[in-house]
Amino acid sequence: MGREPLDTELVPGPLHDSVAHLAFLLGRWRGRGRGGFPTIKDFDYDEEILFDHVGDEYLSYAQRSWSPVDGSPIHLEQGFLRPGDDGHVELTVAHLLGLTEVGEGPVGTASFSVASRSIGRTATGLDVTALERRYQVDDDMLSYELDMATETTPLSRHLTAELQRRR
């Protein structure tokens, strides 16, 4: 059972020069991932990610995932990628779990990685203390890994996925 694509459409027009080195990310990506953590049972998920632009000095980012069994929602997050200093990228993300994430890291030819500099949490937000993300694009395939730490569990692999660029 699938979900309708995210509402956002790719913006026509020129990409701002300051984010041209991130053009490899642009598009709608869909695929399957595998999640786990020392404190939870492993699980599969379907996912869609959209990297988009509005001609300004950032890319927008939207992610959602759902159960491949019954289509029920699993996660949703939205944010922005901005060029940082010295070939780095800055990531800001709001998670539906009562978290905000601010991270930074290096950009490669068709990859980037970020480690959280800060995690904000609402009164009922999950006890996440750190996140690290690694994204790699090879032609029309995007793969990523996400590691997470909580107040009681050290940095551990949480998610891995492979997504195909949608045309």
N, C-alpha and C positions, 0 to 999 in steps of 0.2 A: 504494500500500500504506500504510495508516494504522497508527496506534498506539492502544492503549487509553488512555483519559483518565488523568490523574494520579490517584493513589489518594485524595488528600485531598478531602473533601467540604466544602462551605460550611457554616459553623457557624450554626445558628439562634440567635436571641436578639439582644439589643441590641448595637449597635456602641458602643464606648467613646467618650465625648464628645470626647476628645483627638484621635481620628482620624476624626471625622465629616467633616472637610473632604477626606478621601481616599476617601469612599464611592463616588465615580465610578469607582474602579478595581476594586471588588469584583466577583468573578466569574471564570469560566473563559473564556479567550480562545483562539481557534484560527485559524490562517491560514498564510500563506506569506511568506517573506522572501527577501532577496537579500543576499549577503555578498561582500566583496572586501577587498583591501588592496594596497598597492603591491607587496608581496612574494609575493602568492599569486594564483591564478587565481580569477575570479569564480565564484560558486556560488549555487544556489537551495537553500532549505530549508523544510520544514514545521515548525510550532512550536505549542506550547501553553504558555500562561502562566496561572497561578492566583494571584490576590490574594485572601486569605482573612483571617478574624479569629477570635479566641477570646474576644472581649469585653474584652480588655485594651488597653493603651496602645500597640499596634503592629499592623501588618498583616503577615501572612506572605506570602512570595513564592516561587514555584517555577516554574522554566522548564525546558523540554526541547525539543530540536529533533532532527530526523531527516531523512534523505535522502528526497526525493520520488520518487526512482527505485527504490530497493530497501528503504527503511524502516530502514536502518542508522542507529544513533545518531550524532549529530554533537556535541551539547553538552548540558550539564546544569548548572544553578546553582540555589542556594537561599539565601534570606536573609529580611531583615526591613526594613520601612519604619517609622520612628518619627517622631513629631512633633519638629521642632527648634525653635530660637528664631526669633522674628520671622517666622512664616509659612513657615518652611523645613521641609524633610523630611530625615531622615538615612536612608541606605541602607547596609546591611551585607550582603555577598554572599560566599558560598563557591563557587568555580568548580571543576569537576572537573579543570581544567588545572593544578592546584597553585597557585592564586591565591586571595587574599582581597582584597576591595574594600570600602573605606569611603568613602562620598561624601556630599555635602550639596548642597542647592540649593533654589530657590524653588518654591512650589506656587501654581498658578493655579486658576481656576474648574474646569477640567477638564483640567489639565495639570500636569506637574512636570518639572524637569530637575535633574540632579545631576552634579557634577564630583568626581572622586576626590580625597580628601585624603590617602589612603595606599593603597598596594598592597603586600600581603604576598606572599611567594613561597617555595615550598619549594625544596629544592636542585635539583630537576628541573623546576620550574615555568617556564612561558613567560616571556620577558623583557619582559612588559608593564610600562610605567612610569606610564601614565595612562589613565583611561577617562572619557568624558562620555556621559551618556544624556539623551534628551529623549523624553517620552511625552505623547501627546495623545489624549483620548477625545472622540469626536463621536457621540452617541447610543450605538449598539452596535458602534462601530468604534474599535479602539485602534491607533494608529500610533506607531512609535518609530524613532529613529535612535540609533546607538551609534558613537562615535568612539573610536579607540584609538591610543596611542603605544607604541613599544617602544624598546629601547636604541639601535636603529639607524634607526628610522623616526619622523618627527614625527607629531603628532596628525593622523589621517586617518580618513575615513569607513570603517567596517568593516561595519556591518549597517543595513538598513532593512527594516521589515516592516509589514504591515497584518493585523490579527487581528479576527475577528468574535466578539462575546460569544455564548457558548453558553447556551441555555436548557434 
